[in-house]
Amino acid sequence: MRLAERVAALWVLLAAAIPGLLFAPVFGVRPLLVPVAVVVVACYAAVELCLRVKALQAWRPLIAAVLGLLSLCVAMFGVPDADSLGAMVAGVTDSWQLTVQSTWPVRPDAESLLFVPLLVLLAAVLGIELLRWPATALLPSVAVLVVSQAFVALSGTMAVLAALGFAVVAAGLYIPARPGLVLVPTAVLGVLGAAVAALVNVGQPYSVQQNHSTQVPLPRTVSPLTEVAARLSKPDVPVFSYTANGPVDRWRLVVLTEFNGVTWEPSDGYRRLGTELSAPVGAPSTRYSARIQAPGGQWLPSQAIPAAVTGAAPLVEPATGALLLPGRKGAVEYDLSWWDPQVEDKLWNAALSSVDAQGGLGVVPPEIPELAATATAKMRPSFRTALLLEQYLRENYKVVTGGTLPTGSGWPQLREFLLETKQGTSEQFAASYVALARVVGIPARLAVGYRAPRTPVGAETIVHNRDVLVWPEVAVAGVGWVPLDPAVGAGGAGPAPSRLAQITAEARYNVQPPDKVPEPPLPPTPVPAPPDPTPDWMAVIRWALIGLAVPLGLFVLAVPTAKTVRTLRRRRRKGADGVVAAWWEARDLMRAHGTRVTPGMTARDLARTTADASIVDALWGMAGQLDVVLWSGSGADDHAVTRAWAEVRRIRRTLAGRTWGARLRAVFAIR
């Protein structure tokens, strides 16, 4: 019998571990192995301990939970202390939120990973206790499976293996009890599930990270855009240094997309940076890397399409590549790798991307739309139009490099720059470009960073304040955001070694005025497909977690409530039935406190099983009343019923003097 219990417990623990490992697309397999294995081993140790020490059997759920939590704490945080225990508590509520707030694969930090082994522990403890009803023992594991698939749904081979794995577990759990009955349907259902997972085309697997992304609230920071003039006034101050193994033409700090007419703000799409960001789709990409030493500031130098960061754990805006390290104090040294798309040389007349259009304009001064139409020769939006606007600013405006430098990039400052002074820093050039571009329908955004000095690849390079640069970026269909530089013609061009910078320079060189080259015909407007309705998987996750907690809570409330209702119904009985009901209550009280009660046992037999004199006297008194009621033929009046229940109260008071552990087990004993 004990062997069968051990085998059944092992199958349940395996069923709890499988959904935990199905979080591999989120964290990777290796980071999950140790915490999941630790939880499974701890739960089995609790099962083995309770099999060997019968007195601990009623405490098995608590023992398994405590052993699992302590083992998990040691495995993930080291020796338990106040900090690690606090992290364990925070993991219950914060861990899954940190995961949703991150790019995937998530960094396998204990703070983000913790909710997975906690779910496995909960499923294991509940599953082991539900083994008394084998048909329900796998339900907690199925609930964890639903949660794992809500994070990222499996497809292909992984889905087949998961279906077969659960089929094997179900067969191993149920076949020993009903070998002939359960084997065939279990095998058939497992094979059918695997076949459906392999053959049915369900499209792109669902991912809660892609459909319900949760951004990280941005801290209050100083915008690098407001520091441009101050940095240019102290040109020789070093800002950061780097050593790169590939071509670099500029470093970005922040990309500003929202404009209300007064200030420029970044988007709210920042997320915690995971282990790596994938390469862009649509063009082959080359991966480069650099070691960067940045003395101060929360904005970290980055590239347009970062791949990974080691040595720091910043926030990232995937759409812009900007990196932010909140709460940073002092210098930081980190390794940055990024993707450099090798786009085709067909940029000069490319169409623009309306999907990436964003931002606003505020209240546009009345003279600005006419100026924007003049600068673009009233051509419809295209990359060629974007280059014409850049050329217009280069030829008609001047960069200020000394003296009193203009500041500000709201409409009052931009109007003065465009219509009156016609001179400014790259801040006014780039902000004016983005504003004019948006007026004529060109999707554009503002980037702030530094121009890369002219140094050989692989050499240590120091970036100074004089290299600060603000530039516009235009969304091009099939390419992404292309950086332009309307101030470079007057201020001196920096190096342009990257592939995108090279073909942009070629397109700029080949652009022709509109009176020489007419506009090409408009392409046909594609009809957008109706969006597929997607369920609210965040609600699914919440309800799945509630589904795990509610049965346990109902169990905690249901057993004492059922016993109370049963006692009240017995107290309502009159006559002989009332005396017999009092005997039943006394018998159930003794059984709940661990006394072995057989079906044919009388009150006198039950009295012989205990050495407590008070209980013995009460049971003997009740035995005499039962003899009179059941065998004398005289029945029982209300006084006899009252005396019988007085004996019950005497037994209850005596049992109340036992240890609190014995009383707690009696409250939840299902007898």
Buried (B, 14 or more C-beta within 10 A) or exposed (E): EEEEBEEBBBBBBBBBBBBBBBBBBBBBEEBBBBBBBBBBBBBBBBBBBBBEEEEBEBBBBEBBBEBBBBBBBEBBBEEEEEEBBEBBEEBEEBBBEBBBBBBBBBBBBBBBBBBBBBBBBBBBBBBBBBBEEBEBBBBBBBBBBBBBBBBBBBBEEBBBBBBBBBBBBBBBBBBBEEEEEBEEEBBEBBEEBBEEBEEEEEEEBBBBBEEBBBBBEBEEEEBBBBBBBEBBEEEEEEBBBBBBEBBBBBBBBBBBBBBBBEBBBBBEBBBBBBBBBEBBEEBEBBBBBBBBBBEEBBBBBBBBBBBBBEEBBBBBBBBBBBBBBBEBEEEBEBEBBBBBBEBEEEBBBBBBBEEBBBBEBEEBBEEBEEBBBEBBBEBEBBBBBBBBBBBBBBEEBBBBEEEEBBBBBBBEBBBBBBEEBEBBBBBBBBBBBBBBBBBBBBBBBBBBBBBBBEBEEEEEBEBBBBBBBBBBBBBBBEBBBBBBBBBBBBBEEBBBBBBBBBBBBBBBEEBEEBEEEEEEEEEEEEEEEEEEEEEEBBEBBEBBBEBBEEBBEEBEEEBEEEBEEBBEEBBEBEBBBBBBBBBBBBBBBBBBBBBEBEEEBBBBEBBEBBEBEBBBBBBEBBBEBBEBBBEEEEEBEEEBBEBBBBBBEBBBEBBEEBEEEBBEBBEBBEB
